[in-house]
Amino acid sequence: LNLMQVDSMRLANSVSVLHDCWVIPVTFVLCLYFLYQQIGFACFGAIFVMLLLSPANYLVMKIYLKYSRQTMERRDKRVKLLTEILEGIKIVKYFGWEHKMQARIQEARDDEVASIRINQYTISSAMFMWTVCPTMISVMSFGLFTWFGGQLTVAKAFTSISLFNILEAPVSLGPMIIQYMLELRISMTRLMDFMLADELHTHNSTNFPDDAPDGSYCRAPHGQQGFMVWIKDGSFRWREGKVGKEEQKTKKQSQIAKLQTRMKALTGAELEEVQGQVAALEEEVKEIDQQLEKCGDSLLLPIEGPPTIRNINLKVMSGTITCIVGKVGSGKSTVLSALLNEVSCESGRVFLGGKVAYCAQQPWITNATLRDNILWGEPYHEDRYKRAVWSCALEEDLKQMAGGQGDLTEIGEKGINLSGGQKQRVSIARALYAWADVVVFDDPLSALDAHVGEHVFNEAVLRLLVGQGRTVIMCTHQWQYLKHAHHILLVKGNAIQAQGTMDELTAAGYDLMVETYVPEKGADDADDGDDDVDDEAVGRCETSSLGSREPSGLELSQSLDTSPKHSGSLARTGSSMRRRRTKSKGADKEAEANKGKLIEAEEREIGAVSWSVYMTYFKAAGAVWTVLLLAW
């Protein structure tokens, strides 16, 4: 955010400032030349004053540069913290963490303000020195001229004073230009670090794996030798970033400072315990410093230890479903990330053919209508859209959307007015509507109730995707779906332990029920408590699913009917989503038009600024400073 709002704007505005870098020295030299013609060598008193102030100016600018960097770092930290809290405001409200979160934001803001305050003191010192500098130059030059026996006439005096006034502008602008150039240097460094970060390289392959170099990721508009996905001897690693380590160091240093403050009030055993904690944290900080030194100019930490996943060999035929199973933390999602080129390939070769759609474990929902969240920029095709919605059991949910607007209902940021199961089914519907050659699912059915998940798997995965010749790769912990898989990968210990069909793995002695077992989720994790909605959503779908019958076009049109008679609102949307009853007909029409809308037009004041606004500024500035400012 700061890169876009602060650093990039500073770079854009630098065009008007860069010319001052040569205009100011030229103006200064020309003024000295004309002063030399008027008062001779006495004009070099100006250079003497400049040299006299240069050590102090150097020290001031050095301090400013240091705290400017610190200010940007602390600002990034505050913005990141504030963004995280706003994104999780629902949880903050549920648990009553407002005061704690406010304290954390205030602490981050206080740190930022402390750096800004030191910066402003530094700049004020520089401004003071450069403000008195022209006066000192005039006094020094005239003093030297008369001391050397020069005749200070009116003509010489007024001409010299005019030149000194001209000289005042470059001398006064000097610190501001230096300040801006230092800030620009910091912004350029930050932008360069971002722009020069490692790119994801993709090779076009026509004869995989023969034309693919080692460690390459290859793409093609179609499969190779009948395979849509092919990984040969692949080893992959998640690289840790330098920025993350620097944040860890900052946190540990903050903990050390707090413990050292606490130590002053402790004695005996408690003091020894805290001293041990401080020593351990200091040792961790030293280790982080050593890792950061090894990074050099790189944004990634050096490679150490074995790869995250290794020795991956995988071939996926077109029109098949491949299931990846394994216990939590075994590396299933990393295998999918390797297919999508989201993790570094240290060795081996990866091939992925055709158009790809990805459905993540955590659904991605944006602040748009439900239809836009499914289309995701694709043109609207009614039949394809209705088939995707029906396959994901979303018809009843559309009927019950607040305002009776169906799929045109506005969805809040991160799907705030959708349940967990609804968000996941919208994400699945998006992958279906994309009509990609390869569809990658990262355990999306885990957020659905059992009967809803069964309907989605049968209708969306088996019939709509695999039945139409699409290739599906899916991570799952639900072993009941493995019997439908053409190929199963068992990931264990960050490597593929075994692969084959369900019968082959069972014959080899692998218990897939044990391998896919995960602890039961609590009620809060299942579907945000919206079981009734999912039951209705799948009510009619179960009948057609069991009878292996697809809905007709008329049934689809009826199921997606968005007429105003369906005006029931979900309980989760709360009282803020309900229409307030009013006596006025005009108010009724306005409320009817605004049903289902989450964002309202902002209010604004019209007319002159009230005195209360001025008083707020005066109180914030302080009474004494306000009076002094007005008096000045």
Secondary structure as GFF3:
##gff-version 3
##sequence-region A 1 632
A	DSSP	alpha_helix	2	2	.	.	.	ID=ss1
A	DSSP	pi_helix	3	7	.	.	.	ID=ss2
A	DSSP	alpha_helix	8	13	.	.	.	ID=ss3
A	DSSP	alpha_helix	15	18	.	.	.	ID=ss4
A	DSSP	alpha_helix	20	39	.	.	.	ID=ss5
A	DSSP	three_ten_helix	40	44	.	.	.	ID=ss6
A	DSSP	alpha_helix	45	87	.	.	.	ID=ss7
A	DSSP	alpha_helix	89	95	.	.	.	ID=ss8
A	DSSP	alpha_helix	98	147	.	.	.	ID=ss9
A	DSSP	alpha_helix	154	195	.	.	.	ID=ss10
A	DSSP	beta_strand	203	204	.	.	.	ID=ss11
A	DSSP	beta_strand	216	220	.	.	.	ID=ss12
A	DSSP	beta_strand	227	237	.	.	.	ID=ss13
A	DSSP	alpha_helix	242	263	.	.	.	ID=ss14
A	DSSP	alpha_helix	268	295	.	.	.	ID=ss15
A	DSSP	beta_strand	309	317	.	.	.	ID=ss16
A	DSSP	beta_strand	321	325	.	.	.	ID=ss17
A	DSSP	alpha_helix	332	339	.	.	.	ID=ss18
A	DSSP	beta_strand	344	353	.	.	.	ID=ss19
A	DSSP	beta_strand	356	359	.	.	.	ID=ss20
A	DSSP	alpha_helix	370	375	.	.	.	ID=ss21
A	DSSP	alpha_helix	382	391	.	.	.	ID=ss22
A	DSSP	alpha_helix	395	399	.	.	.	ID=ss23
A	DSSP	three_ten_helix	402	404	.	.	.	ID=ss24
A	DSSP	three_ten_helix	406	408	.	.	.	ID=ss25
A	DSSP	three_ten_helix	413	415	.	.	.	ID=ss26
A	DSSP	alpha_helix	420	433	.	.	.	ID=ss27
A	DSSP	beta_strand	438	442	.	.	.	ID=ss28
A	DSSP	three_ten_helix	444	447	.	.	.	ID=ss29
A	DSSP	alpha_helix	450	456	.	.	.	ID=ss30
A	DSSP	pi_helix	457	465	.	.	.	ID=ss31
A	DSSP	three_ten_helix	466	468	.	.	.	ID=ss32
A	DSSP	beta_strand	471	475	.	.	.	ID=ss33
A	DSSP	three_ten_helix	479	484	.	.	.	ID=ss34
A	DSSP	beta_strand	487	491	.	.	.	ID=ss35
A	DSSP	beta_strand	496	500	.	.	.	ID=ss36
A	DSSP	alpha_helix	502	507	.	.	.	ID=ss37
A	DSSP	alpha_helix	512	515	.	.	.	ID=ss38
A	DSSP	alpha_helix	523	526	.	.	.	ID=ss39
A	DSSP	alpha_helix	531	546	.	.	.	ID=ss40
A	DSSP	alpha_helix	553	559	.	.	.	ID=ss41
A	DSSP	three_ten_helix	571	573	.	.	.	ID=ss42
A	DSSP	three_ten_helix	575	577	.	.	.	ID=ss43
A	DSSP	alpha_helix	585	593	.	.	.	ID=ss44
A	DSSP	alpha_helix	611	621	.	.	.	ID=ss45
A	DSSP	alpha_helix	623	631	.	.	.	ID=ss46
###
